[in-house]
Amino acid sequence: MAATTQIPYYASDGKSLGYRPLETAQRLVANGFAKPSYGRKGHLKAIWLRREDGTSPVQSSIRAGTRYSFLETLEHGRCWKLRRLRMKDEDGVEFSTESLFFTVVNECLVR
């Protein structure tokens, strides 16, 4: 199998910047301008442009969103506690998201 001579080049936000020849990609990595991505056999698969502040372009973890369930420690053990689906808006008026939640759950169960 022939080695790939063109390496994909990506911006720090994941947008494609085209392809670079293997030698150019290796030079960018060696000089610290790009971060490499290697395949399982150690071949260079892609290069990523560093962020403006010089940090790594690849996030080590995803951003956490709203959690609707979480572990709660009780006297007899641990159990899951669910976030309330009835909330208050900016004016203090109660509203419920239960119908939306159960609609999504039902659609998931049907498929």
N, CA, C and O atoms as CSV, one atom per row, in Angstrom:
chain,resi,resn,atom,element,x,y,z
A,1,MET,N,N,0.846,-1.175,0.000
A,1,MET,CA,C,0.000,0.000,0.000
A,1,MET,C,C,0.891,1.238,0.000
A,1,MET,O,O,1.811,1.332,0.813
A,2,ALA,N,N,0.640,2.169,-0.881
A,2,ALA,CA,C,1.473,3.359,-1.020
A,2,ALA,C,C,1.148,4.363,0.074
A,2,ALA,O,O,0.000,4.488,0.501
A,3,ALA,N,N,2.168,5.072,0.520
A,3,ALA,CA,C,1.976,6.098,1.535
A,3,ALA,C,C,1.259,7.295,0.912
A,3,ALA,O,O,1.481,7.620,-0.255
A,4,THR,N,N,0.406,7.942,1.687
A,4,THR,CA,C,-0.318,9.109,1.208
A,4,THR,C,C,0.649,10.280,1.106
A,4,THR,O,O,1.399,10.558,2.042
A,5,THR,N,N,0.630,10.964,-0.032
A,5,THR,CA,C,1.530,12.101,-0.202
A,5,THR,C,C,0.865,13.417,0.149
A,5,THR,O,O,1.553,14.421,0.336
A,6,GLN,N,N,-0.467,13.437,0.245
A,6,GLN,CA,C,-1.197,14.642,0.621
A,6,GLN,C,C,-1.844,14.427,1.987
A,6,GLN,O,O,-2.559,13.447,2.195
A,7,ILE,N,N,-1.591,15.345,2.913
A,7,ILE,CA,C,-2.097,15.247,4.284
A,7,ILE,C,C,-3.164,16.327,4.484
A,7,ILE,O,O,-2.918,17.486,4.147
A,8,PRO,N,N,-4.352,15.982,5.026
A,8,PRO,CA,C,-5.384,16.989,5.296
A,8,PRO,C,C,-4.901,17.998,6.330
A,8,PRO,O,O,-4.225,17.643,7.296
A,9,TYR,N,N,-5.255,19.254,6.116
A,9,TYR,CA,C,-4.834,20.360,6.965
A,9,TYR,C,C,-6.091,21.052,7.477
A,9,TYR,O,O,-6.928,21.476,6.680
A,10,TYR,N,N,-6.237,21.175,8.809
A,10,TYR,CA,C,-7.442,21.726,9.409
A,10,TYR,C,C,-7.124,22.938,10.271
A,10,TYR,O,O,-6.050,23.027,10.867
A,11,ALA,N,N,-8.073,23.870,10.330
A,11,ALA,CA,C,-7.973,25.007,11.243
A,11,ALA,C,C,-8.280,24.518,12.655
A,11,ALA,O,O,-8.744,23.392,12.834
A,12,SER,N,N,-8.027,25.350,13.648
A,12,SER,CA,C,-8.252,24.929,15.033
A,12,SER,C,C,-9.728,24.713,15.335
A,12,SER,O,O,-10.060,24.018,16.295
A,13,ASP,N,N,-10.624,25.294,14.535
A,13,ASP,CA,C,-12.060,25.086,14.750
A,13,ASP,C,C,-12.600,23.898,13.966
A,13,ASP,O,O,-13.801,23.630,14.020
A,14,GLY,N,N,-11.741,23.171,13.232
A,14,GLY,CA,C,-12.145,21.983,12.508
A,14,GLY,C,C,-12.450,22.210,11.037
A,14,GLY,O,O,-12.755,21.261,10.315
A,15,LYS,N,N,-12.372,23.464,10.581
A,15,LYS,CA,C,-12.648,23.771,9.175
A,15,LYS,C,C,-11.477,23.305,8.313
A,15,LYS,O,O,-10.318,23.502,8.679
A,16,SER,N,N,-11.771,22.696,7.187
A,16,SER,CA,C,-10.730,22.183,6.307
A,16,SER,C,C,-9.989,23.320,5.617
A,16,SER,O,O,-10.608,24.250,5.101
A,17,LEU,N,N,-8.667,23.242,5.611
A,17,LEU,CA,C,-7.831,24.216,4.919
A,17,LEU,C,C,-7.171,23.600,3.692
A,17,LEU,O,O,-6.240,24.172,3.124
A,18,GLY,N,N,-7.653,22.447,3.295
A,18,GLY,CA,C,-7.111,21.789,2.118
A,18,GLY,C,C,-6.123,20.699,2.488
A,18,GLY,O,O,-6.221,20.083,3.549
A,19,TYR,N,N,-5.162,20.467,1.587
A,19,TYR,CA,C,-4.168,19.412,1.780
A,19,TYR,C,C,-2.775,20.003,1.648
A,19,TYR,O,O,-2.574,21.005,0.961
A,20,ARG,N,N,-1.815,19.371,2.313
A,20,ARG,CA,C,-0.414,19.757,2.214
A,20,ARG,C,C,0.394,18.509,1.864
A,20,ARG,O,O,0.038,17.402,2.266
A,21,PRO,N,N,1.489,18.690,1.108
A,21,PRO,CA,C,2.366,17.543,0.837
A,21,PRO,C,C,2.946,16.996,2.146
A,21,PRO,O,O,3.072,17.735,3.123
A,22,LEU,N,N,3.294,15.727,2.171
A,22,LEU,CA,C,3.796,15.074,3.374
A,22,LEU,C,C,4.997,15.808,3.952
A,22,LEU,O,O,5.076,15.996,5.166
A,23,GLU,N,N,5.937,16.227,3.102
A,23,GLU,CA,C,7.139,16.912,3.582
A,23,GLU,C,C,6.796,18.245,4.252
A,23,GLU,O,O,7.368,18.587,5.287
A,24,THR,N,N,5.862,18.995,3.660
A,24,THR,CA,C,5.442,20.269,4.241
A,24,THR,C,C,4.746,20.039,5.580
A,24,THR,O,O,4.986,20.768,6.542
A,25,ALA,N,N,3.892,19.035,5.639
A,25,ALA,CA,C,3.185,18.719,6.881
A,25,ALA,C,C,4.173,18.354,7.987
A,25,ALA,O,O,4.028,18.808,9.123
A,26,GLN,N,N,5.172,17.540,7.662
A,26,GLN,CA,C,6.178,17.159,8.663
A,26,GLN,C,C,6.974,18.369,9.126
A,26,GLN,O,O,7.339,18.456,10.298
A,27,ARG,N,N,7.249,19.304,8.221
A,27,ARG,CA,C,7.997,20.513,8.584
A,27,ARG,C,C,7.154,21.406,9.498
A,27,ARG,O,O,7.683,21.978,10.451
A,28,LEU,N,N,5.854,21.536,9.223
A,28,LEU,CA,C,4.975,22.326,10.087
A,28,LEU,C,C,4.889,21.737,11.492
A,28,LEU,O,O,4.870,22.472,12.478
A,29,VAL,N,N,4.837,20.413,11.578
A,29,VAL,CA,C,4.789,19.746,12.879
A,29,VAL,C,C,6.112,19.925,13.619
A,29,VAL,O,O,6.121,20.216,14.815
A,30,ALA,N,N,7.234,19.750,12.909
A,30,ALA,CA,C,8.558,19.856,13.537
A,30,ALA,C,C,8.824,21.261,14.068
A,30,ALA,O,O,9.491,21.417,15.090
A,31,ASN,N,N,8.315,22.279,13.390
A,31,ASN,CA,C,8.534,23.659,13.827
A,31,ASN,C,C,7.486,24.154,14.816
A,31,ASN,O,O,7.563,25.294,15.274
A,32,GLY,N,N,6.504,23.313,15.153
A,32,GLY,CA,C,5.523,23.654,16.175
A,32,GLY,C,C,4.350,24.482,15.692
A,32,GLY,O,O,3.597,25.007,16.512
A,33,PHE,N,N,4.168,24.615,14.375
A,33,PHE,CA,C,3.054,25.395,13.851
A,33,PHE,C,C,1.765,24.586,13.784
A,33,PHE,O,O,0.679,25.165,13.748
A,34,ALA,N,N,1.860,23.282,13.768
A,34,ALA,CA,C,0.685,22.423,13.651
A,34,ALA,C,C,0.798,21.256,14.618
A,34,ALA,O,O,1.895,20.854,15.007
A,35,LYS,N,N,-0.352,20.722,14.996
A,35,LYS,CA,C,-0.406,19.551,15.874
A,35,LYS,C,C,-0.755,18.341,15.015
A,35,LYS,O,O,-1.706,18.399,14.236
A,36,PRO,N,N,-0.007,17.248,15.141
A,36,PRO,CA,C,-0.252,16.084,14.282
A,36,PRO,C,C,-1.332,15.156,14.830
A,36,PRO,O,O,-1.592,15.114,16.032
A,37,SER,N,N,-1.950,14.419,13.918
A,37,SER,CA,C,-2.842,13.315,14.257
A,37,SER,C,C,-2.286,12.090,13.565
A,37,SER,O,O,-2.120,12.076,12.345
A,38,TYR,N,N,-1.996,11.056,14.350
A,38,TYR,CA,C,-1.402,9.842,13.803
A,38,TYR,C,C,-2.418,8.716,13.800
A,38,TYR,O,O,-3.286,8.653,14.670
A,39,GLY,N,N,-2.312,7.836,12.833
A,39,GLY,CA,C,-3.139,6.645,12.772
A,39,GLY,C,C,-2.614,5.594,13.741
A,39,GLY,O,O,-1.602,5.816,14.406
A,40,ARG,N,N,-3.286,4.462,13.826
A,40,ARG,CA,C,-2.898,3.432,14.790
A,40,ARG,C,C,-1.562,2.787,14.458
A,40,ARG,O,O,-0.930,2.206,15.339
A,41,LYS,N,N,-1.118,2.875,13.212
A,41,LYS,CA,C,0.182,2.319,12.835
A,41,LYS,C,C,1.286,3.368,12.848
A,41,LYS,O,O,2.406,3.093,12.420
A,42,GLY,N,N,0.981,4.559,13.332
A,42,GLY,CA,C,1.981,5.599,13.482
A,42,GLY,C,C,2.172,6.494,12.272
A,42,GLY,O,O,3.105,7.298,12.249
A,43,HIS,N,N,1.316,6.378,11.268
A,43,HIS,CA,C,1.423,7.222,10.090
A,43,HIS,C,C,0.708,8.549,10.329
A,43,HIS,O,O,-0.329,8.598,10.991
A,44,LEU,N,N,1.273,9.619,9.784
A,44,LEU,CA,C,0.663,10.932,9.895
A,44,LEU,C,C,-0.626,10.957,9.084
A,44,LEU,O,O,-0.606,10.720,7.876
A,45,LYS,N,N,-1.748,11.243,9.743
A,45,LYS,CA,C,-3.052,11.225,9.078
A,45,LYS,C,C,-3.584,12.624,8.793
A,45,LYS,O,O,-4.241,12.834,7.774
A,46,ALA,N,N,-3.312,13.587,9.678
A,46,ALA,CA,C,-3.813,14.954,9.512
A,46,ALA,C,C,-2.987,15.890,10.375
A,46,ALA,O,O,-2.313,15.462,11.312
A,47,ILE,N,N,-3.049,17.178,10.046
A,47,ILE,CA,C,-2.406,18.190,10.891
A,47,ILE,C,C,-3.422,19.272,11.203
A,47,ILE,O,O,-4.291,19.586,10.390
A,48,TRP,N,N,-3.297,19.835,12.394
A,48,TRP,CA,C,-4.232,20.835,12.904
A,48,TRP,C,C,-3.468,22.107,13.221
A,48,TRP,O,O,-2.457,22.065,13.920
A,49,LEU,N,N,-3.940,23.233,12.714
A,49,LEU,CA,C,-3.350,24.532,13.010
A,49,LEU,C,C,-3.604,24.858,14.470
A,49,LEU,O,O,-4.715,24.659,14.962
A,50,ARG,N,N,-2.597,25.354,15.168
A,50,ARG,CA,C,-2.770,25.693,16.585
A,50,ARG,C,C,-3.641,26.931,16.727
A,50,ARG,O,O,-3.779,27.715,15.788
A,51,ARG,N,N,-4.223,27.101,17.898
A,51,ARG,CA,C,-5.022,28.300,18.170
A,51,ARG,C,C,-4.110,29.515,18.233
A,51,ARG,O,O,-2.888,29.381,18.295
A,52,GLU,N,N,-4.712,30.708,18.217
A,52,GLU,CA,C,-3.927,31.942,18.218
A,52,GLU,C,C,-3.052,32.082,19.457
A,52,GLU,O,O,-1.969,32.663,19.393
A,53,ASP,N,N,-3.518,31.553,20.581
A,53,ASP,CA,C,-2.720,31.639,21.806
A,53,ASP,C,C,-1.693,30.510,21.919
A,53,ASP,O,O,-0.968,30.435,22.911
A,54,GLY,N,N,-1.624,29.636,20.918
A,54,GLY,CA,C,-0.622,28.575,20.895
A,54,GLY,C,C,-1.049,27.278,21.550
A,54,GLY,O,O,-0.267,26.329,21.603
A,55,THR,N,N,-2.272,27.219,22.050
A,55,THR,CA,C,-2.725,26.007,22.723
A,55,THR,C,C,-3.171,24.964,21.709
A,55,THR,O,O,-3.286,25.237,20.514
A,56,SER,N,N,-3.415,23.777,22.212
A,56,SER,CA,C,-3.816,22.656,21.375
A,56,SER,C,C,-5.177,22.914,20.734
A,56,SER,O,O,-6.082,23.411,21.403
A,57,PRO,N,N,-5.340,22.587,19.454
A,57,PRO,CA,C,-6.617,22.815,18.789
A,57,PRO,C,C,-7.686,21.791,19.133
A,57,PRO,O,O,-8.872,22.050,18.930
A,58,VAL,N,N,-7.292,20.636,19.647
A,58,VAL,CA,C,-8.221,19.554,19.921
A,58,VAL,C,C,-8.624,19.610,21.384
A,58,VAL,O,O,-7.764,19.608,22.265
A,59,GLN,N,N,-9.929,19.659,21.654
A,59,GLN,CA,C,-10.403,19.681,23.031
A,59,GLN,C,C,-10.212,18.317,23.665
A,59,GLN,O,O,-10.453,17.289,23.031
A,60,SER,N,N,-9.780,18.308,24.918
A,60,SER,CA,C,-9.585,17.034,25.603
A,60,SER,C,C,-10.885,16.462,26.134
A,60,SER,O,O,-10.974,15.264,26.402
A,61,SER,N,N,-11.898,17.311,26.289
A,61,SER,CA,C,-13.203,16.833,26.747
A,61,SER,C,C,-14.292,17.714,26.147
A,61,SER,O,O,-14.036,18.850,25.748
A,62,ILE,N,N,-15.495,17.184,26.090
A,62,ILE,CA,C,-16.595,17.956,25.545
A,62,ILE,C,C,-17.195,18.845,26.616
A,62,ILE,O,O,-17.090,18.552,27.807
A,63,ARG,N,N,-17.819,19.922,26.196
A,63,ARG,CA,C,-18.475,20.804,27.145
A,63,ARG,C,C,-19.719,20.132,27.689
A,63,ARG,O,O,-20.481,19.515,26.944
A,64,ALA,N,N,-19.921,20.253,28.986
A,64,ALA,CA,C,-21.087,19.633,29.620
A,64,ALA,C,C,-22.305,20.512,29.428
A,64,ALA,O,O,-22.224,21.735,29.548
A,65,GLY,N,N,-23.417,19.898,29.134
A,65,GLY,CA,C,-24.674,20.618,28.998
A,65,GLY,C,C,-25.503,20.450,30.258
A,65,GLY,O,O,-24.975,20.117,31.319
A,66,THR,N,N,-26.778,20.678,30.141
A,66,THR,CA,C,-27.682,20.530,31.268
A,66,THR,C,C,-27.875,19.056,31.579
A,66,THR,O,O,-28.208,18.265,30.697
A,67,ARG,N,N,-27.669,18.697,32.821
A,67,ARG,CA,C,-27.881,17.319,33.231
A,67,ARG,C,C,-29.287,17.179,33.774
A,67,ARG,O,O,-29.716,17.954,34.629
A,68,TYR,N,N,-30.004,16.178,33.268
A,68,TYR,CA,C,-31.369,15.948,33.712
A,68,TYR,C,C,-31.459,14.832,34.734
A,68,TYR,O,O,-32.521,14.619,35.319
A,69,SER,N,N,-30.368,14.117,34.962
A,69,SER,CA,C,-30.355,13.102,36.004
A,69,SER,C,C,-28.968,13.089,36.621
A,69,SER,O,O,-27.982,13.371,35.940
A,70,PHE,N,N,-28.884,12.768,37.882
A,70,PHE,CA,C,-27.613,12.714,38.576
A,70,PHE,C,C,-27.719,11.766,39.763
A,70,PHE,O,O,-28.810,11.516,40.276
A,71,LEU,N,N,-26.575,11.240,40.195
A,71,LEU,CA,C,-26.563,10.317,41.328
A,71,LEU,C,C,-26.742,11.080,42.626
A,71,LEU,O,O,-26.158,12.144,42.833
A,72,GLU,N,N,-27.565,10.511,43.496
A,72,GLU,CA,C,-27.789,11.089,44.801
A,72,GLU,C,C,-27.463,10.026,45.849
A,72,GLU,O,O,-27.934,8.894,45.750
A,73,THR,N,N,-26.669,10.379,46.840
A,73,THR,CA,C,-26.307,9.442,47.892
A,73,THR,C,C,-27.330,9.539,49.022
A,73,THR,O,O,-27.545,10.600,49.608
A,74,LEU,N,N,-27.942,8.415,49.302
A,74,LEU,CA,C,-28.930,8.343,50.379
A,74,LEU,C,C,-28.382,7.501,51.514
A,74,LEU,O,O,-27.294,6.934,51.408
A,75,GLU,N,N,-29.121,7.422,52.579
A,75,GLU,CA,C,-28.700,6.664,53.754
A,75,GLU,C,C,-28.556,5.169,53.447
A,75,GLU,O,O,-27.699,4.509,54.035
A,76,HIS,N,N,-29.374,4.620,52.540
A,76,HIS,CA,C,-29.353,3.194,52.220
A,76,HIS,C,C,-28.597,2.877,50.938
A,76,HIS,O,O,-28.584,1.723,50.510
A,77,GLY,N,N,-27.978,3.850,50.325
A,77,GLY,CA,C,-27.243,3.621,49.082
A,77,GLY,C,C,-27.397,4.792,48.127
A,77,GLY,O,O,-27.826,5.882,48.504
A,78,ARG,N,N,-27.035,4.532,46.886
A,78,ARG,CA,C,-27.110,5.586,45.879
A,78,ARG,C,C,-28.261,5.314,44.919
A,78,ARG,O,O,-28.592,4.166,44.625
A,79,CYS,N,N,-28.859,6.395,44.440
A,79,CYS,CA,C,-29.931,6.258,43.457
A,79,CYS,C,C,-29.877,7.451,42.505
A,79,CYS,O,O,-29.202,8.448,42.762
A,80,TRP,N,N,-30.602,7.318,41.411
A,80,TRP,CA,C,-30.658,8.401,40.434
A,80,TRP,C,C,-31.777,9.352,40.805
A,80,TRP,O,O,-32.884,8.930,41.139
A,81,LYS,N,N,-31.481,10.629,40.743
A,81,LYS,CA,C,-32.491,11.645,40.974
A,81,LYS,C,C,-32.652,12.414,39.672
A,81,LYS,O,O,-31.667,12.754,39.017
A,82,LEU,N,N,-33.895,12.687,39.300
A,82,LEU,CA,C,-34.170,13.393,38.057
A,82,LEU,C,C,-34.400,14.874,38.319
A,82,LEU,O,O,-34.980,15.261,39.333
A,83,ARG,N,N,-33.932,15.694,37.381
A,83,ARG,CA,C,-34.166,17.125,37.472
A,83,ARG,C,C,-35.656,17.392,37.251
A,83,ARG,O,O,-36.315,16.696,36.479
A,84,ARG,N,N,-36.165,18.388,37.926
A,84,ARG,CA,C,-37.577,18.721,37.786
A,84,ARG,C,C,-37.857,19.264,36.394
A,84,ARG,O,O,-37.061,20.014,35.830
A,85,LEU,N,N,-38.988,18.876,35.858
A,85,LEU,CA,C,-39.377,19.334,34.534
A,85,LEU,C,C,-40.331,20.522,34.606
A,85,LEU,O,O,-40.678,21.107,33.580
A,86,ARG,N,N,-40.752,20.876,35.814
A,86,ARG,CA,C,-41.579,22.076,35.998
A,86,ARG,C,C,-40.651,23.184,36.489
A,86,ARG,O,O,-39.965,23.038,37.501
A,87,MET,N,N,-40.644,24.288,35.754
A,87,MET,CA,C,-39.730,25.383,36.081
A,87,MET,C,C,-40.489,26.704,36.100
A,87,MET,O,O,-41.693,26.742,35.847
A,88,LYS,N,N,-39.768,27.795,36.404
A,88,LYS,CA,C,-40.349,29.136,36.392
A,88,LYS,C,C,-39.582,29.979,35.374
A,88,LYS,O,O,-38.366,29.849,35.233
A,89,ASP,N,N,-40.314,30.848,34.666
A,89,ASP,CA,C,-39.657,31.729,33.709
A,89,ASP,C,C,-39.132,32.978,34.419
A,89,ASP,O,O,-39.123,33.036,35.648
A,90,GLU,N,N,-38.695,33.977,33.644
A,90,GLU,CA,C,-38.105,35.191,34.225
A,90,GLU,C,C,-39.083,35.975,35.096
A,90,GLU,O,O,-38.677,36.665,36.030
A,91,ASP,N,N,-40.377,35.863,34.784
A,91,ASP,CA,C,-41.397,36.591,35.531
A,91,ASP,C,C,-41.918,35.816,36.733
A,91,ASP,O,O,-42.770,36.325,37.461
A,92,GLY,N,N,-41.432,34.603,36.959
A,92,GLY,CA,C,-41.876,33.787,38.079
A,92,GLY,C,C,-43.088,32.935,37.785
A,92,GLY,O,O,-43.639,32.310,38.691
A,93,VAL,N,N,-43.516,32.898,36.531
A,93,VAL,CA,C,-44.674,32.100,36.148
A,93,VAL,C,C,-44.219,30.670,35.873
A,93,VAL,O,O,-43.267,30.444,35.126
A,94,GLU,N,N,-44.915,29.700,36.488
A,94,GLU,CA,C,-44.545,28.293,36.293
A,94,GLU,C,C,-44.936,27.814,34.907
A,94,GLU,O,O,-45.977,28.187,34.367
A,95,PHE,N,N,-44.069,26.974,34.345
A,95,PHE,CA,C,-44.387,26.303,33.089
A,95,PHE,C,C,-43.798,24.907,33.163
A,95,PHE,O,O,-42.904,24.635,33.965
A,96,SER,N,N,-44.312,24.028,32.315
A,96,SER,CA,C,-43.898,22.638,32.361
A,96,SER,C,C,-43.312,22.215,31.020
A,96,SER,O,O,-43.846,22.552,29.962
A,97,THR,N,N,-42.213,21.475,31.076
A,97,THR,CA,C,-41.608,20.922,29.864
A,97,THR,C,C,-41.845,19.418,29.792
A,97,THR,O,O,-41.238,18.726,28.974
A,98,GLU,N,N,-42.731,18.916,30.652
A,98,GLU,CA,C,-42.989,17.473,30.693
A,98,GLU,C,C,-43.525,16.951,29.363
A,98,GLU,O,O,-43.104,15.892,28.899
A,99,SER,N,N,-44.442,17.680,28.752
A,99,SER,CA,C,-45.031,17.191,27.496
A,99,SER,C,C,-43.969,17.086,26.410
A,99,SER,O,O,-43.961,16.120,25.647
A,100,LEU,N,N,-43.080,18.059,26.329
A,100,LEU,CA,C,-41.997,17.989,25.347
A,100,LEU,C,C,-41.068,16.818,25.640
A,100,LEU,O,O,-40.660,16.097,24.729
A,101,PHE,N,N,-40.739,16.636,26.906
A,101,PHE,CA,C,-39.847,15.549,27.299
A,101,PHE,C,C,-40.445,14.192,26.935
A,101,PHE,O,O,-39.768,13.346,26.349
A,102,PHE,N,N,-41.714,13.990,27.284
A,102,PHE,CA,C,-42.348,12.702,27.009
A,102,PHE,C,C,-42.572,12.480,25.511
A,102,PHE,O,O,-42.577,11.336,25.058
A,103,THR,N,N,-42.754,13.540,24.745
A,103,THR,CA,C,-42.850,13.414,23.289
A,103,THR,C,C,-41.550,12.860,22.723
A,103,THR,O,O,-41.567,11.955,21.889
A,104,VAL,N,N,-40.424,13.403,23.177
A,104,VAL,CA,C,-39.119,12.926,22.724
A,104,VAL,C,C,-38.902,11.483,23.138
A,104,VAL,O,O,-38.431,10.672,22.340
A,105,VAL,N,N,-39.243,11.151,24.389
A,105,VAL,CA,C,-39.082,9.771,24.867
A,105,VAL,C,C,-39.930,8.804,24.037
A,105,VAL,O,O,-39.453,7.734,23.658
A,106,ASN,N,N,-41.170,9.170,23.757
A,106,ASN,CA,C,-42.047,8.302,22.958
A,106,ASN,C,C,-41.514,8.116,21.541
A,106,ASN,O,O,-41.576,7.013,20.996
A,107,GLU,N,N,-40.991,9.185,20.939
A,107,GLU,CA,C,-40.425,9.062,19.603
A,107,GLU,C,C,-39.210,8.129,19.602
A,107,GLU,O,O,-39.005,7.372,18.652
A,108,CYS,N,N,-38.424,8.185,20.648
A,108,CYS,CA,C,-37.255,7.292,20.753
A,108,CYS,C,C,-37.679,5.841,20.918
A,108,CYS,O,O,-37.043,4.939,20.371
A,109,LEU,N,N,-38.744,5.615,21.664
A,109,LEU,CA,C,-39.205,4.238,21.892
A,109,LEU,C,C,-39.828,3.651,20.644
A,109,LEU,O,O,-39.750,2.441,20.436
A,110,VAL,N,N,-40.444,4.470,19.807
A,110,VAL,CA,C,-41.089,3.984,18.592
A,110,VAL,C,C,-40.039,3.488,17.599
A,110,VAL,O,O,-40.258,2.492,16.911
A,111,ARG,N,N,-38.911,4.172,17.522
A,111,ARG,CA,C,-37.874,3.810,16.553
A,111,ARG,C,C,-37.101,2.665,17.025
A,111,ARG,O,O,-36.182,2.216,16.341
